[in-house]
């Protein structure tokens, strides 16, 4: 054996791991030259590499989830191409109900006196299956000295006190019942009660997705969700635009090109500066939510009214426009509550941003970035910062907990109620059994781009037919007519058919549009086809049922407002 082979044999115990017969000198430490140790080392290396990969993946997921864009989730309608005009032969997707069965509903209508427009509301609710309403403030009209310069003749704040009184008299067993508070003199029902309740739950489900997207884990930790729905309008009215009632409100989830380059831009608006604004502001003509949450909301509203009294609000710009609660406006009070809620939601969102769950956000904050900076706009003006906009305003306290959270949201898409104020050109009557595009009554360069679609599936599949259980007889009510066969008021901009129509814009339309409602030709026949029913009022703690005729209502003292007396002389036309 030569010298080299002796050296090789002495140096390869054990063999080098490269391959059998390898002549490479094994210079590893002796413990690594053991075969078992070598295998264990390999396994350990694999485990470390896998752990490292898992850690990297986890960090990517955390960082991704931590980047909050502060932009709303796309709604169920934003999948529509922006220039689409739908034809009536395209089927709507199947509909799945989420509303609990047999949900109790209380309807409260603030109204102080007889009026033909109140009769239209009572009539339409009666033929469409709504429960007997309670008229609050009935007979409590104010004298001339109290009316002067007041919104709604001075009666609007009665909404707050009288509704709160009714809610306060309901026992806790009714806390999860739904309450619908609606204006008495300018709203007409168009679709059935069951569809109203179903859409209430659908709207809240969509809204809670947006809340979770905007607020992240803070929404779950603080239990923030939407349960109360207000109508949605295009203007922060009557509050002064620089106040907290207006600027902290989140952007509208409606498509941002609804009016092309004129969207949310007062420069390109016609016929007024708000006509091309997307709905994002509160309208108090309709409020719907659970009894318990509504009770807390109206208690807060009454506290604000009592605190302000006749004086201007603290952030008045010197004009004293806000004195006497913006001239007795209940909407101004609810605007304040909504704005304060949204302001404090931003405070809560920022408070819950952490290094563990939001490292990128915290890193930006560490290097001086204000996490409340935003690209939101208000009447064409950049807000810049949700908690501190650039214009002169009274500072707002950052509160601990969530004392000003009232679970308020808006009916942005007009699923429940279409507000005509600043939107008269955005809707009209359409029959869905024929071509849709020729039926659009207004369409020029100032108007929204029509997003017409087949009749929504919740109307065709979930709602009962328009003429249920009515005998044709001599008066010729249509037999087997479907919702596709009758004219329905439709939102041109998104194709929604609202449950009700709120004439809070041109008040003359209450007279000159009534004949367009689908039930108008059959109004008297449909009304007389109904009979009295046994109803429990629950007013002032009353128990026991009473016989109430169609179209009639209870007053808030427990009496009955009979339709034939309140609407004597009205012939349904």
Residue, then its C-alpha position, 0 to 999 in steps of 0.5 A: x500500500x503506497x503512502x497516499x492510500x495509507x493516508x486516505x484510509x486513515x482519514x476516511x473513518x467514516x467515509x466522506x458523505x460525498x459518495x462511496x469511494x470519494x477521495x475527498x479529505x473529510x475536514x468536518x468536526x468529528x461529531x458531524x462525521x457520524x452518519x446519524x448526526x448528519x441525518x439529524x442535522x439535515x432534518x433540523x435544517x429542513x425544519x428551520x427552513x420550513x419555519x422560516x418560510x411559515x414566518x415569512x408567509x405569516x408576516x405577509x398575511x399580517x401586513x396585508x391585513x393591516x393595510x387599511x385603505x379606508x375605502x368602502x367595499x364594492x357593493x352588490x351593484x358595482x359589478x355592473x359595467x359603467x356604461x351598461x344599459x340592461x335589457x329586460x330579458x337578462x335574468x336576475x341572480x337567485x335571491x336568498x332571504x336572510x330576514x328572521x321569519x315573523x319579525x314584529x314591526x311598529x310603524x310610527x308616523x309623526x303627524x299633527x293634523x288631517x291632510x290628503x297626503x297623510x291619507x295617501x300614506x295610510x292607504x298605500x300602507x293598508x293595501x300593501x300589508x303594513x301593520x296598523x300605524x301609530x300617529x304620534x303628536x296627533x292634534x298637537x298643532x302649534x299656535x302661530x307664534x310657535x310656527x313662525x320661522x320654524x321648519x315644518x311649521x314648528x312640529x318637527x321636534x315633536x317627532x323626537x319627544x313623541x316617538x321616545x315616549x312611545x318607545x319608552x312605554x314598550x316593555x323589554x320583551x319588545x326590544x328586538x322588534x323593529x320600529x319604522x319612523x317615517x314622515x307623514x305627509x310626503x311618503x308613499x309605499x310602493x312594495x310590500x311589508x315583507x320586502x321592507x323587512x328583508x331589505x332592512x337586514x340585507x342593507x345592514x349585512x352589506x354595511x357591516x362588511x364595509x364597517x369591518x373593512x374600514x375599521x379592521x379588528x376594532x369593529x369586532x373588539x368594540x362590537x361596532x355594527x349597523x342596526x339603525x337605517x336612515x334615509x340617504x340624501x345628497x346634502x348635509x342639511x340644514x347643518x352648517x357644512x363646516x361642523x362635525x355633523x358633516x365632515x367625518x361621514x364616510x364616502x358613499x359606496x355608490x359608484x364613483x363615476x355615477x355622474x362621470x367627472x361631475x360626480x361629487x363635484x358642484x362645478x358640474x351640477x345641474x339643476x343645483x350644486x348637489x344634483x350630481x352628489x352621491x348619497x352620503x348624508x342623513x335624511x330623517x324622513x325615515x328611520x328604522x331599527x330595533x326598539x332598544x337601539x331606537x330608544x337609545x338614539x331618541x334619548x340622545x336626540x332629546x338630550x341634545x335638544x334640551x342642551x341647545x335650547x334656543x341658542x346657536x350650537x357651539x360651532x355656529x359660524x356667527x350667522x346664528x343659523x343654528x339657533x333654536x336647533x336649526x329652526x326646530x329641525x329634527x334632522x339637524x339633531x340626527x345629523x349631529x349624532x351621526x357625525x359625532x358617531x363617525x368621528x369617534x369611530x375614526x378615533x376608535x379605529x386609530x386607537x386599535x392599530x397595533x404593531x402586531x396586527x398593523x405593522x405598516x400602519x404603525x411604522x408610518x405613524x412612527x415616522x410622523x404620518x397621521x393615520x387619519x389623513x384622507x382623500x375624502x371630499x365634502x362638496x368638492x373640498x378636500x377634507x385632508x384629515x378626518x379628525x382635523x380638517x383644514x377649515x376653522x372648526x371647534x375641536x372635538x374631544x377624543x373619547x374613551x370607549x364608545x359612548x357616542x356609538x348608536x349603530x347608525x347607517x344609511x340607505x345609500x342605494x335607495x333600497x328602502x326609500x328614494x329621496x327626491x330632493x336633489x334627485x328628481x331627474x334620477x328616477x321614474x316609472x318603468x315597466x319591466x316587461x318591455x325594453x327599459x332604455x326608451x322609458x328613461x325620462x331624463x338623460x342628458x350630459x348632466x344626469x347619471x348614466x342609467x344602470x338599468x337591469x331586470x326587476x330585482x330578484x327580491x321583488x319577483x321571487x320574495x315578494x307576494x304578487x301585486x294583487x294577491x287574493x283579489x277576485x276579478x269581479x265586475x271591477x276588473x282587478x288584473x288576474x295573475x299580474x306579476x310585478x313585471x307587468x306594472x309600472x314601478x318607480x325605479x332609480x335610473x342610476x342603479x336599477x333599484x326599485x325602492x320600497x317607498x317614495x319620499x317626495x322631500x324635493x318638489x312638493x308639488x309632485x305629491x299631487x301631480x305624480x299620484x296617478x303614476x303609482x301602480x295601484x292608482x287605477x285600482x285604488x278604491x277596489x283594493x281598499x274596499x276589498x279589505x276588512x277590519x282586523x283585530x289589532x293590539x296598539x301597545x300605546x301607553x302600555x295598553x293590552x288587548x286587541x281592538x277592531x280597526x278598519x283598513x287605513x285607520x291608525x292609533x293615536x299616541x293616546x290610545x285612541x283610533x284615528x278612523x280613515x273615513x273620518x281623517x280622510x273624508x271627502x277623498x276619493x283615492x284620486 
